[in-house]
Amino acid sequence: MTQSIPPGLQESSDVIETASGGTSQEWMPFEQVKLYTNAFVLQDNKILLGYKKRGLGKDLYNGFGGKVEPGETSAEAAVRELQEEAGITATLRHCGVLFFTVTDIPYAFHVDVYIASEYSGTIIETEEMRPQWFSATQSTSEMDVTPEFLPIPYETMWTDDPFWLPLLIQGRPFVGRVDFGSDNCMQKWWFAEIPSSPDA
Ligand SMILES: Nc1nc2c([nH]c(=O)n2[C@H]2C[C@H](O)[C@@H](COP(=O)(O)OP(=O)(O)OP(=O)(O)O)O2)c(=O)[nH]1
């Protein structure tokens, strides 16, 4: 499987491809990589998302995250961004890597994705994000007749999120790459699950 892992992602011998496609033959070249984080809180079958009020991904729901600042590790940045954007502190577990390019942006985005099952503090709306809980239930048979929380609003999220968010919710580590066109459409994509080792 190693040969199918797109450039930008670490080679690994034991990934299981979950989706791939697109019209482009070749992956888009990139000159530089910028590090980002994205953190999700999952608790009691619900997931915390934020409605982004400004910047990249404005008017879309997402996890909480942003750029890794100089002198900071990705894990430190993830904790800081969750605190800045939702007002809470959590112990985060790394659960995925996403790699994006966008036509006309010379650098690529490496996004470390984190998950937490507990947090401390009070969730607040901030300048950047309006937090909201959604149901993390995935099968209709598990669904309540009158669910307390709305289903995940995939239609108001980045178009690649349905490929990996279900894996995150199931606690299955993943990697993926998407090349976006200037219209924000996915031109080429590849996603895989990383099976956990038996002694993990
Ligand atoms: N769910 C999802 N998130 C994405 C995708 N692409 C992408 O950059 N992101 C995330 C990574 C970051 O969490 C976020 C963008 O970071 P940001 O622009 O808010 O960074 P920042 O907070 O440092 O920016 P700022 O405060 O300086 O304006 O969007 C995607 O395709 N799907």
The ligand as an ORCA input file, in Angstrom:
! r2SCAN-3c Opt
* xyz 0 1
  N     -12.592     20.243      8.829
  C     -11.692     20.812      8.017
  N     -10.851     21.720      8.528
  C      -9.980     22.277      7.699
  C      -9.905     21.955      6.347
  N      -8.905     22.711      5.798
  C      -8.390     23.480      6.800
  O      -7.475     24.294      6.729
  N      -9.048     23.187      7.956
  C      -8.869     23.756      9.292
  C      -7.490     23.743      9.862
  C      -7.621     24.803     10.931
  O      -8.228     24.233     12.088
  C      -8.586     25.814     10.314
  C      -7.927     27.009      9.663
  O      -7.188     27.682     10.596
  P      -7.439     29.258     10.863
  O      -7.387     29.992      9.588
  O      -8.633     29.403     11.724
  O      -6.119     29.554     11.668
  P      -5.892     30.622     12.803
  O      -6.979     30.480     13.856
  O      -4.489     30.474     13.267
  O      -6.107     31.913     12.022
  P      -6.196     33.349     12.614
  O      -6.804     33.226     13.998
  O      -4.768     33.802     12.620
  O      -7.088     34.073     11.651
  O      -9.297     25.112      9.296
  C     -10.797     20.989      5.843
  O     -10.803     20.657      4.658
  N     -11.670     20.434      6.718
*
